[in-house]
Amino acid sequence: MVNRTSLGTSLDTALDAPLDAVIAGARVIDPTHGIDETLDIGIGNGRIARLGRDLARTAGAAAVHDAAGAIALPGLIDLHTHVYHKATSYGVDPDAVARRSLVTTMVDAGSAGAGNYAGLADFVIGRAATRVLAFLNISFPGIFAFDRRVMVGEAAHRALLDVPRCVEEARRHADSVVGIKVRLGGAVSGEVGLEALDRAIEAAALLALPVMCHVGRPPPGYAEIVDRLRAGDILTHCFRPAPNAPVDDAGHVLPSLRRGRQRGVLFDIGHGMGAFGFASADAAIAEGFLPDCISSDVHGLSVDGPAFDLLHTMNKLLNCGLGLSDVVRMVTVAPAQALRRPDLGHLGVGACADVALLKPVDVALRFTDAAGVQRDGVRLLKPLALWRGGRHHAPLPRPWELPREGAAA
């Protein structure tokens, strides 16, 4: 049954409000409010107006969408993306990717720094139909050289890691900046190494915001990075393949990860081009170390595989053994909490009507991780429809999720 107390007092007052649309007969899963049952979702004036039974019959909505056999979720949140479209070599169009993957909130993870964030704010955040938030890069130019042929680490130059300038720009754009991003590993941070993380933490502390830290190839080591992170900070690429995997050579989770989790550090998938490995995921999950959040790290070099987008990454984790309820939590309430945005990631009455409608199907697929390792899977969440602020959108095609050759459909 729907918990009226948890949904707030607005439930009763909303009963007489006119409805623009009803999503009828779906299995509604909303971890924030402990809901997992067959219900109708009433949408009015761009918001969730009612949750209940038989709304399609009794409420007189202008549009009724038959969702029998489908799953209705809060609009998905992709915690790690790169959407500084056309202004960076690797930025993708947020609306195109969001619509095909049923994402309603995309979080850019450090594409822009203090020197060019105004452009991201004006030309992407201000114009996208999708809600876009961002982690501001501690490096002044953001990730400025990321291409298959040109790679220059933005955290490898101390002169670019200007804490006061970063703080100033974050405060100027407090409506969209949700934290500070830093990338560490190999040539990305070079000889500066952990000092780049220290500067990101310094800036984040002044702003009372979290850090999102990328872990790449060593140095520095995975454990060194995690040991510096604070409660609420996010370690992205948490299940990256070796070297710098979350598990040791025997497949056991590094003690620093468990200490970090006890301290309140959050662990995010951030699949991307090279940062998710089946071996790492299998070993960590087998020892009960699940990610806190699932994100795609979708960008120009991963949008056509192996990550593709958030929904494909979710499907990949489902086929690694995570349960549906865990996966839903990791793309709704968990990233909303990481972003400190209690208005997002749930279907409470009065919330923005961001809804993802999917159908679970059994289909023979072949998944590929960032190391090129392939795995056959049989579970798929197929996108049916998306509502952004109450507006209905049909999903775009997903040709990479067709049944594998030679398998029965």
C-alpha positions, 0 to 999 in steps of 0.5 A: 500500500502507498504510505501516505505519511511518507509521501507528505500531506499533499497527497490528500489535497491533490485528490481533486486536482485535474490530471493531465496524464495517468500512467496506468497499471505499472509496477511502481518502484520508488525506494525513497518511499518504500513503494514496490506495487502496482499503481497508477501515477497521476501527473498534473501541471508537470508534477506527480499529483496522485499515486493510487489505484484506478486513477485512469478510470476515476480521474478523467485524465486527458491522456492515459498510458497503459503500462501493464507489465511495465516498471515505472521508476523515478526519472533516472540520474546519471551521476557521471557524464560529459555533456559539454557538447561541441565545446569539448572534443568528447562532449555528447548531446545531453538530450539525445543520450538522455532520451534514449536511456530514460535519464532526466538528470545528467551530471557533467563530471568536470568537463569545465573548470573555472576558465570555461564553466560559463559556457557550459552554463549558458550553452548546455545547462541553460538550453538542454531539455534535460536537467544538467548539473555539474561538478566543476573541475579543480583544473582551470580549463577543465578536461581540455585535451581528451581524444583518441590521439591527443591526451593531456592531463589537466591535473598535471600542472600545478599552475592550473589548480587554482583553489580561489579561482575554482571557489569563486566560479563555483559560488557564481554558479551555485545553482548548477555546481554540485561539487568539485571534480579531480582526475588522478592517475598516470599522465592525467595528474603526473608528478602532481599526483595526490596534491591535485586531490588535496587542492580539490578537497580544499576547494570543496571544503570551502564550498561545503560540497563533495569531491568526485575523484577519478581513479585511473592507472597508477600512480597514485594507488587506489588505496592512497586515493580512497584514504584521503576522501571524506564522508560524502566524497565520491570515488568514481570508476570504482570497479575499474580493471587492473591495474589499480583495481578495487581488489588485490591479486587474490580477488579480495576487496582492498581494506581501504575501500571498507574503511572508506565506506565506513567513513561515508565515502561513496563508490560510483561505477563511472563505466566510460571507455576504460573504467569497468571490468567484469573481473573487478565487479565479480570479485567485489560483488562476491564479497558483498561490496556493492557500488553506491551509484551506477553511472555511465561516464558517457562521452564521445569515446564511450557513447558508441560502446562499451558504456553506451549510456546509463541504461546499458550500464544498468543492464550490464550490472543486472547481468553481473548479479545485482538485484533489480531493487539495488540497481533502481536505488543506485540510479535514483535515490542514491545519486540524488542523496550524493548530489544533496538534491532531495527533490530528485529521484523519487515519485512523491506527490508534488515532485517533478514528474520525471518518470522512466517506464521500462519493460523487463524482458528475457533476451540473449545479449552479449555485453563487453567491459572496458577491457574487451572481455565479453559476457553473455546475459539474458536480462534486459530493461527495455525503454518504453517511455520517458516523462520529463517534467510531465512531458511525454517522450518516446525513447530513441532506438537502441540497436546495440541491445538487439539479440546476439547473433544466433540466439533466439529472440 
